[in-house]
Amino acid sequence: QVQLVESGGGLVQPGGSLRLSCAVSGNMFPVYTMTWYRQALGNEREFVAEVTNDDSTNYADSMKGRFTISRDLAENTVYLQMNNLKPEDTAVYYCNAYYHDIFTGQEDYWGQGTQVTVSS
């Protein structure tokens, strides 16, 4: 099975930056749509950013201009660069890999999450 391992979370002061990484096992990484979600304590999961297999990107409105999603094919890794972090960005950040093929069906994988805490 495909495994996703997030890393890079931690404690950062407001206005600071973090870069999250999501390493994806296997050889299907180039065709996945990779998406970052987050879930704050007591809240529902929300969309953060995604990058498709043709490198199109999409962001939640609150993250535009602050967060950047990218992928490195050589490393089988997707990144989330987070700048100007705010306390409301505090959450567990999850990485998702999605793929659908008419013959093989749907693939949908999740990582275990990495904690981001923004506090002074």
C-alpha positions as CSV (number, residue, x, y, z in Angstrom):
1,Q,0.0,0.0,0.0
2,V,1.0,3.6,-0.6
3,Q,2.2,5.4,2.5
4,L,2.3,9.1,3.1
5,V,4.5,10.5,5.8
6,E,4.2,14.1,6.9
7,S,7.0,16.0,8.6
8,G,8.1,19.6,9.3
9,G,5.5,20.6,11.8
10,G,6.3,22.3,15.1
11,L,6.0,25.3,17.2
12,V,6.4,28.7,15.5
13,Q,5.8,32.3,16.5
14,P,3.1,34.4,14.8
15,G,4.6,35.8,11.5
16,G,7.0,32.9,11.3
17,S,7.4,30.2,8.6
18,L,7.3,26.5,8.3
19,R,7.7,24.1,5.5
20,L,5.8,20.8,5.7
21,S,6.8,17.8,3.7
22,C,4.8,14.7,2.6
23,A,6.8,11.8,1.3
24,V,4.9,9.3,-0.8
25,S,5.9,5.7,-1.3
26,G,5.7,3.8,-4.6
27,N,5.9,4.9,-8.2
28,M,2.5,6.5,-8.7
29,F,3.4,9.9,-7.3
30,P,3.5,11.7,-10.7
31,V,-0.1,11.0,-11.4
32,Y,-1.6,11.8,-8.0
33,T,-3.4,14.9,-7.1
34,M,-1.7,15.9,-3.8
35,T,-3.7,17.9,-1.3
36,W,-3.0,19.4,2.1
37,Y,-5.9,19.5,4.6
38,R,-5.9,20.7,8.2
39,Q,-8.0,20.1,11.2
40,A,-7.9,22.3,14.3
41,L,-8.9,20.9,17.6
42,G,-12.6,20.7,17.8
43,N,-13.1,21.7,14.2
44,E,-13.8,19.9,11.0
45,R,-11.2,19.1,8.4
46,E,-10.7,21.9,5.9
47,F,-9.0,22.2,2.5
48,V,-5.7,24.0,2.4
49,A,-4.1,23.6,-1.0
50,E,-3.6,21.1,-3.8
51,V,-1.4,20.4,-6.7
52,T,-2.5,18.3,-9.7
53,N,-0.4,16.0,-11.9
54,D,0.0,18.8,-14.4
55,D,1.2,21.2,-11.7
56,S,-2.0,23.2,-11.5
57,T,-2.5,24.6,-8.0
58,N,-5.4,25.7,-5.9
59,Y,-5.6,27.3,-2.5
60,A,-8.2,28.1,0.1
61,D,-8.9,31.8,0.2
62,S,-7.4,32.3,3.6
63,M,-4.1,30.7,2.5
64,K,-3.6,32.6,-0.8
65,G,-0.5,34.7,-0.7
66,R,0.9,33.0,2.4
67,F,1.1,29.3,1.5
68,T,2.7,27.7,-1.5
69,I,2.3,24.0,-2.5
70,S,4.8,22.3,-4.7
71,R,6.0,18.9,-5.5
72,D,9.4,17.3,-6.3
73,L,9.1,14.3,-8.6
74,A,12.6,13.2,-7.9
75,E,11.9,13.0,-4.2
76,N,8.3,11.7,-4.4
77,T,7.5,14.6,-2.0
78,V,5.0,17.4,-1.9
79,Y,5.7,20.5,0.2
80,L,3.7,23.2,1.8
81,Q,5.6,26.4,2.4
82,M,3.7,28.4,5.1
83,N,4.7,32.0,5.6
84,N,3.3,34.7,7.9
85,L,1.7,32.1,10.1
86,K,-1.2,33.1,12.3
87,P,-2.5,31.5,15.5
88,E,-5.6,30.4,13.6
89,D,-3.3,28.3,11.4
90,T,-2.8,26.0,14.4
91,A,-4.0,22.5,13.4
92,V,-2.9,19.1,12.5
93,Y,-2.0,19.2,8.8
94,Y,-2.7,16.1,6.7
95,C,-1.4,15.1,3.3
96,N,-3.7,13.3,0.8
97,A,-2.9,11.5,-2.4
98,Y,-5.8,10.9,-4.9
99,Y,-6.0,9.1,-8.2
100,H,-8.8,7.7,-10.3
101,D,-8.5,5.5,-13.3
102,I,-11.4,3.9,-15.2
103,F,-9.8,0.5,-15.1
104,T,-8.0,0.4,-11.8
105,G,-10.5,2.4,-9.8
106,Q,-9.9,5.0,-7.1
107,E,-6.9,5.4,-4.9
108,D,-7.1,7.7,-1.9
109,Y,-4.4,7.8,0.7
110,W,-3.9,9.8,3.9
111,G,-0.9,10.5,6.1
112,Q,-1.0,10.5,9.9
113,G,-0.7,14.3,10.1
114,T,1.8,16.7,11.5
115,Q,1.1,19.2,14.2
116,V,1.5,22.9,13.5
117,T,1.3,25.3,16.5
118,V,1.5,29.0,16.0
119,S,1.9,30.8,19.4
120,S,4.0,33.4,21.1
